[in-house]
Amino acid sequence: MEFTFEPCKATQTDQALQNCAFLNTSDYKICCDKVQTVPLYLQANGIVMLCQPLPEVKAGYIMLNAQLRTHARISLISKAAFMAFISSQQNYLESVQFTVAPKKTLTNIDSDELFNIVKQSFNNRYFYPGAIYYTDYQGTTLEMSPKQEGILNSFTQISFSPAPAAKKLILSGSHVDGTTVGQSALSDAFKKMAKSEIEGGDQSENEIDIQSIGIGGLNAQFTQIFRRAFVSRMFPPHLVRKYDLQHVRGILLFGPPGTGKTLIARKIGQLLNTKEPKIVSGPEILDMYVGNSEANIRKLFADAEKDWKELGDESELHLIVMDELDAICKQRGSRGDSTGTYDSIVNQLLAKMDGVDSLGNILVVGMTNRKDLIDSALLRPGRFEVHVEIHLPDLQGRHQILLIHTKTLNDNEALGVDVDLLDIAGRAQNFSGSEIAGLVRSAQSFAMSRVVSGQLLIQGKNAEPTAFTVTQADFVRALGEVHAGFGRCDPSLFEQIQQFNFLPLTASAQILETIQQKITASQNAHIHLSTLILTSFAPGTGKSSILAQLCKETKIEFIKFISADSLIRQASTEQQRAAIIAQAFDDANRVPEALIVLDGIEQIVQFAPSGMRYSNVILQTILPLLKNPRNGRVFVLASTNCMAGMSDLGVLDCFINRLSVGTMDLPSMQEVVREWCMAKNLIFQGNLQQFQGFLKRQEAGIEISLNQLLFALEYARGSSEGANLIAEDLEKQLDDTGI
């Protein structure tokens, strides 16, 4: 509903101080009758204003003070169009904070008296943040600027704080805004958490619903950040000074890649009503010219320093986010460069965060995957004081992340009714947040591919993809395509380890059962570190194949299979290989359960019996890791052919459980041949019980290892014709191999 009036100025000061529009009494009645609401609100150029009747106003005119005309962009030289505005409950303010600046010199204001004045003179007014409104206080005109938008009524809570320009103004009474540095920057969610912490409320009942802002599984970490970094900012300045409260200036987020460190920092920046956060990656600080890297650090803090000097405690909170912090803040003296640039960067950051002229209006959020590399001085209180480890999400966290990433699909009815996200979360064990997002994308690709392929068959080249539905089967297929970085090894690795993809039950069943019983017993006993080693006096007895088979059958989701072969392929120096082993144990301690396999531990430590030669670097890395359990539950399985040498090096002493894997006797060899022929769909041509190839070696005391027997069987298979394995061919291969 539109009305047209000709604007005019307010003729008296008290009219201007009413902060509303005035209409002729008859015009006001006409508008109220048409709009059917009281009080009457009109809107011009998007600005809502309260209207009241005033007989002195001419008919067809609307009286506006200078502030309203400026804010609504209304000119006095032409008529203006106004639309009726119907207020709702959402438009009314629960609370509002005003900054106060007297137009004349005034040093003291009683906030309780000002509260009564504002309640009376500003009732039902529609306020806009940053706009200027006027009121009279003891004969002095005050400029009032609200921080919230909406309508003030008798139920609105009101508080006041000095405007930045009114540096000498002192407010007293019970309606002084408790804002100190950064509190005005807190969103309602932040304030709710901080209030519950101050009042000692039940934290579990007051956790922020971070799932609504796109973060899942990190409620505990967010709660810790709020308690450590934001609760102190809720106290008023006089209490901060009285108790000498020091605000936290730095938060360090650390943990495995893809767990949500950068996402948390980004969301903190969005939730804070501050100036635009400064987000920088560590390598971006570096510059080719000497001194410019340190200058880049100073630029990050320049705006905060300027505001702190000008406004002091009234300064806004400045958020600085530094990703990949370990790239520029390594331990001083650890680099061999001659310029000392990296050390200077650390020194500059130390000085800015907690130097002689420390700032109280900054919050620096650092992120790293390698907390151990960062200079220790940065980690002490006063710098990056709060250390928050971002773990891999648990079952509930994975479920929350799946709900977040499938919300759009669900809202658009593109998520199948058969999809069980809780089941998918259970299968996606040890998945990080980014890997779960990749899992959803993979499932979507299967669904979209199904639709596109079907339409191409029907419509040909003119096919245009339409809606698709992601089903449970799509997620199951995606689980086979997307693998967790902290998950199982590539299954093809185990196939390569097992000779000819065959492991006879005769040689392995009892040992596999014993190992599994040991693991189960350790799980039930809540043992943090359980160790077991398979020993033998000769190679080729099937130890590696047994360990590979266990990795395929176990329900433990995190598996690291380390062998001398894999280390050679990944690293060329002893230090690098030792680092790979240490990293495997470090990763294992990040998950609830982990299995580490050290296949051929004597080869891993580069042991040579002649002269007792070995790699002391690798040995001194492995020994402490096998003796000192940390968080989590780690099962270490190893194998060796050199018991005496490993005993001399102290390796065997680290393994609580030992199982011996020996060569096979005659019945075992006969059973292996039967199993192998059955697996390969072959028929053994001859009497296995009277097979001379085994009998004469048994009489001569010659032992045959599993590896040797499997090679002989494969060679004999190649010599035989059809689906038969001829006994003479097998005996010939045993003779040719020198067994």
Buried (B, 14 or more C-beta within 10 A) or exposed (E): EEBEBEBBEBEEEEBBBBBBBBBBBEBBEBBBEEBEEEBBBBBBEEBBBBBBBBEEBEEEBBBBBEBBBEBBEBEEEEBBEBBBBEBEEEBBBEBBBBBBBBEEEBEEBBBEBBBEBBBEBBBBBBBBEEBBBBBEBEEEBBBBBBBBBBBBBEEBEBBBBBBBEBEEBEBEEEBBBBBBBBBBBBBEBBBBBBEBBEEEEEBEEBBBEBBEBBBBBBBBBBBBBBBBBBBBBBBBBEEBEEEEBBBBBBBBBBBBEBBBBBBBBBBBBEBBBBBEBBBBBBEBBBEEEEEEBBEBBEEBBEBBBEBBEEBBBBBBBBBBBBBBBBBBBBBBEEEEEEEEBBBBBBBBBBBBBBEEEBBBBBBBBBBBBEBEBBBEBBBEEBBBBBBBBBBBBEEEBBBBBBBBBBEEBEEEEBBBEEBEBEEBBEBBBBBBBBBBBBBBEBBBBBBBEBBBEEBEEEEEEEBEEEEBBBBBBBBBBBBEEBBBBBBBBEEEBBEEBBBBEBBBEBBBEEBBEEBBEBBEEBBEEEBEBBBBBBBBBEEBBBBBBBBBBBBBEBEBBBBBBBBBBBBEEEBEEBEEBBBBBBEBBBBBBBBBBBBBBBBBBBBBBBBEEEEEEBBEBBBEBBBEBBEEBEEBBBBBBBBBBBBEBBEBBEBBEBBBBBBEBBBBEBEBBBBBBBBBBEEBEBEBBBEBEEBEBBEEBEEEEEBBBBBBBBBBBBBBBEEBEEEBBBBBBBBBBBEEEEB
